[in-house]
């Protein structure tokens, strides 16, 4: 069995964050409960966390399994973001902001956190199929599994589900642009990427004569705008903008379903264009 390793940037970030919220004794307990190898390292709290996580990459243990167990309490503890009078709880907002940083860093390395202290490779489907492989194979069934995984996490962490759904759209668009030899936009976020793909696939509503179809295509553009804006203001990828929403599971569920519809239509239109 291949043992997973923890990316070094993840080790540094997690150590920096969790060392702010737990005492030495609490950290020792977290790592021991996670079956981290060896004795507690010597040093301050951040050094201890860095050394213990780095040791997981050197020993015969599954590093991501240990990491997931170590951060489970931090990622899933219920936070009151406002007090009884509706005033923002700065401490809880900071905690959530640091959760967002971990989610974003994991996504950068093709990983995602799920409830129960589990960290998976994005696209793991038993045989560990990456998201990139799924998209390149135009594997709609596997892509739907990716959205199913995003749905699984909605109740525990709606912003993370929203970020995952947005990332799948962005990845699909990047792959299309790459395979078609098109120029990437200066900003590789969901809106600029979608504009290039939509133009190449003929999704420009202004060029469609059928009024009903024009309305649907306009709706696709609105979906992209909405998901991108919601991800910026409330998702786990952009943490703390000037305006921040307390996204609820129903909001994330709507966004994930909309992203799924758009991605399937992109795949099918891509295949139709190739075969015509």
C-alpha positions in Angstrom: 0.0 0.0 0.0 1.3 3.4 -0.9 1.5 5.7 2.1 0.5 9.3 1.5 2.8 12.2 2.4 1.9 15.6 3.7 3.0 18.5 1.4 5.7 20.6 3.1 3.7 23.9 2.7 0.7 22.2 4.4 2.9 21.2 7.3 4.1 24.8 7.9 0.7 26.3 7.6 -1.1 23.8 9.9 1.7 24.0 12.5 1.5 27.8 12.5 -2.3 27.8 12.8 -3.1 25.0 15.4 -0.2 26.1 17.6 -2.2 29.3 18.3 -5.3 27.5 19.6 -4.0 24.6 21.7 -1.7 24.2 24.7 1.3 21.9 24.7 -0.7 19.2 26.5 -3.6 19.5 24.1 -1.3 19.3 21.1 0.4 16.2 22.6 -3.1 14.6 23.0 -4.2 15.5 19.5 -1.1 13.9 17.9 -1.1 10.8 20.1 -4.8 10.2 19.5 -4.0 10.5 15.7 -1.4 7.8 16.1 1.5 10.2 15.1 4.8 8.3 15.3 7.3 8.7 18.1 7.5 10.9 21.2 6.5 14.5 21.5 9.2 16.6 19.8 11.1 19.2 21.8 10.6 22.9 21.1 7.8 25.6 21.1 4.3 24.7 20.0 4.8 25.5 16.3 8.2 23.7 16.2 6.6 20.7 17.9 3.8 20.5 15.3 6.1 21.0 12.4 8.5 18.3 13.6 5.8 15.8 14.4 4.0 16.2 11.0 7.3 16.1 9.1 8.1 12.9 11.0 5.0 11.3 9.5 6.6 11.7 6.0 9.7 9.8 7.3 8.1 7.0 9.1 5.9 4.1 7.8 2.6 5.9 8.5 -0.1 7.4 6.3 0.7 11.1 6.7 -2.7 12.4 5.5 -4.5 10.1 7.8 -2.6 11.5 10.7 -3.0 15.1 9.5 -6.8 14.7 9.2 -7.1 13.3 12.7 -4.9 16.1 14.1 -7.0 18.9 12.6 -10.4 17.3 13.0 -11.3 19.3 16.1 -10.1 22.5 14.7 -12.0 22.0 11.4 -15.2 20.9 12.9 -15.7 22.6 16.2 -19.0 24.5 16.2 -18.4 28.2 16.4 -20.8 31.0 17.3 -20.0 33.7 14.7 -22.2 36.2 16.4 -23.2 36.8 20.1 -26.7 37.0 21.5 -27.1 40.5 20.2 -25.9 39.6 16.7 -22.5 41.3 17.1 -19.8 39.5 15.1 -17.6 37.3 17.3 -14.1 38.3 16.2 -12.4 35.3 17.8 -14.7 32.9 16.0 -14.3 34.8 12.7 -10.5 34.5 13.0 -10.9 30.8 13.7 -13.1 30.4 10.6 -10.6 32.4 8.6 -7.8 30.1 9.5 -10.0 27.1 8.6 -10.5 28.7 5.2 -6.7 29.0 4.8 -6.3 25.3 5.4 -9.1 24.4 3.0 -7.5 26.6 0.3 -4.0 25.2 0.9 -5.3 21.6 0.6 -7.1 22.4 -2.6 -3.9 23.9 -4.0 -2.2 20.6 -3.5 -5.1 18.5 -4.9 -6.5 17.6 -1.5 -9.7 18.1 0.3 -10.9 17.8 3.9 -14.1 15.9 4.8 -15.9 15.5 8.0 -14.6 12.9 10.4 -11.0 13.9 10.0 -10.6 12.6 6.5 -8.3 14.1 3.8 -8.7 12.7 0.3 -7.0 13.4 -3.0 -9.5 15.4 -5.1 -11.0 12.8 -7.4 -10.2 9.8 -5.3 -12.6 7.1 -6.5 -11.2 3.9 -5.0 -8.5 3.7 -7.6 -7.4 7.2 -6.7 -8.3 9.0 -9.9 -7.4 12.6 -10.0 -9.7 15.4 -11.0 -7.4 16.2 -13.9 -7.8 12.5 -15.1 -11.5 12.6 -14.7 -11.8 15.8 -16.8 -9.4 14.6 -19.5 -11.3 11.4 -19.9 -14.6 13.3 -20.0 -15.8 10.9 -17.4 -19.2 12.3 -16.4 -19.8 9.5 -14.0 -16.6 10.2 -12.1 -17.2 14.0 -12.3 -20.6 13.4 -10.7 -18.9 11.6 -7.9 -16.8 14.7 -7.3 -19.9 16.7 -6.9 -21.3 14.0 -4.7 -18.3 14.4 -2.4 -18.9 18.2 -2.4 -22.5 17.5 -1.4 -21.3 15.2 1.5 -19.6 18.1 3.1 -22.3 20.7 2.8 -23.8 20.3 6.3 -20.4 20.4 8.0 -18.7 23.0 6.0 -20.8 24.8 3.3 -18.0 27.2 2.2 -15.7 24.3 1.5 -18.4 22.6 -0.7 -18.8 25.8 -2.6 -15.1 26.1 -3.1 -14.8 22.5 -4.3 -17.7 23.0 -6.9 -16.2 26.2 -8.2 -12.8 24.5 -8.5 -14.2 21.8 -10.6 -15.7 24.3 -13.1 -12.4 26.2 -13.2 -10.4 23.0 -13.8 -12.8 21.9 -16.6 -12.4 25.3 -18.3 -8.6 25.3 -17.9 -8.4 21.8 -19.5 -10.7 22.9 -22.4 -8.5 26.0 -23.0 -5.3 23.9 -22.9 -6.5 21.2 -25.2 -7.9 23.8 -27.7 -4.7 25.8 -27.6 -6.4 28.9 -26.5 -4.7 31.7 -24.5 -5.4 31.7 -20.8 -6.8 34.9 -19.3 -4.6 37.1 -17.1 -6.7 36.1 -14.2 -7.5 32.4 -14.0 -10.7 32.7 -12.0 -14.0 31.2 -12.8 -15.5 34.2 -14.8 -12.6 35.0 -17.2 -12.1 31.3 -17.8 -15.7 30.7 -18.6 -15.9 33.6 -21.0 -13.1 32.1 -23.1 -14.7 28.6 -23.1 -18.2 30.0 -23.7 -17.1 32.0 -26.7 -15.3 29.1 -28.3 -18.2 26.7 -27.8 -20.7 29.2 -29.1 -22.5 29.9 -25.9 -22.7 33.7 -26.7 -26.4 34.3 -26.1 -26.3 37.4 -28.3 -25.5 35.2 -31.3 -28.4 32.7 -30.8 -31.6 33.3 -32.7 -33.9 31.0 -30.6 -35.2 33.2 -27.8 -35.8 30.2 -25.3 -32.2 28.9 -25.8 -30.9 32.4 -25.5 -32.5 32.7 -22.1 -30.9 29.4 -20.9 -27.4 30.4 -22.2 -27.8 33.8 -20.4 -28.7 31.8 -17.3 -25.4 29.8 -17.6 -23.5 33.1 -17.5 -25.5 34.2 -14.4 -24.6 30.9 -12.7 -20.9 31.5 -13.2 -21.3 35.1 -12.0 -23.2 34.0 -8.9 -21.0 31.1 -7.9 -17.9 33.2 -8.4 -19.3 36.1 -6.3 -20.6 33.8 -3.6 -17.3 31.9 -3.4 -15.4 35.3 -3.0 -17.7 36.5 -0.3 -18.4 33.3 1.6 -16.3 30.5 0.2 -13.2 28.9 1.7 -10.9 30.1 -1.1 -10.9 33.8 -0.4 -11.4 33.9 3.3 -11.9 37.5 4.3 -13.2 40.0 1.8 -14.7 43.3 2.8 -18.2 41.7 2.7 -18.6 38.2 4.1 -21.7 36.0 4.1 -22.7 33.4 6.6 -23.4 30.8 3.9 -26.0 28.2 4.9 -26.1 24.6 3.6 -29.1 25.4 1.3 -27.1 28.1 -0.4 -24.1 25.8 -0.9 -26.4 23.0 -2.2 -28.0 25.4 -4.7 -24.5 26.4 -5.9 -23.2 22.8 -6.2 -26.2 21.7 -8.2 -25.9 24.6 -10.5 -22.2 24.0 -11.0 -22.9 20.3 -11.7 -25.5 21.3 -14.4 -23.0 23.7 -16.0 -20.1 21.3 -16.0 -22.2 18.5 -17.6 -23.4 20.8 -20.3 -19.8 21.9 -21.0 -18.6 18.3 -21.3 -21.5 17.4 -23.6 -21.1 20.4 -25.8 -17.4 19.8 -26.0 -17.9 16.2 -27.2 -20.6 17.3 -29.6 -18.3 19.9 -31.2 -15.5 17.3 -31.5 -17.8 14.8 -33.2 -19.5 17.2 -35.6 
